[in-house]
């Protein structure tokens, strides 16, 4: 069986940054089993799109997610990226609390 992931690497990098805003690219890459070059490219994409703001702190970078921004897909503009990250990170927000998400059926 082929290996696949439910989330894109961009979403996975956002989750890493959400859990540790001071994470190094090397650490992000290692935790996601991607190359450091891929991690750099993804963080660059997210920064260029405005979802992540990179701030220099000494010799390291610190990242801040712009949680108020909507998802980039036209069909899913309703929830902000922060609400989706809260659900994916398991911060106790039930899916029904995210706007535009249908309630779970028992």
Secondary structure as GFF3:
##gff-version 3
##sequence-region A 1 106
A	DSSP	alpha_helix	9	19	.	.	.	ID=ss1
A	DSSP	alpha_helix	25	32	.	.	.	ID=ss2
A	DSSP	alpha_helix	36	48	.	.	.	ID=ss3
A	DSSP	beta_strand	52	57	.	.	.	ID=ss4
A	DSSP	beta_strand	60	65	.	.	.	ID=ss5
A	DSSP	three_ten_helix	74	76	.	.	.	ID=ss6
A	DSSP	alpha_helix	81	89	.	.	.	ID=ss7
A	DSSP	three_ten_helix	95	97	.	.	.	ID=ss8
###
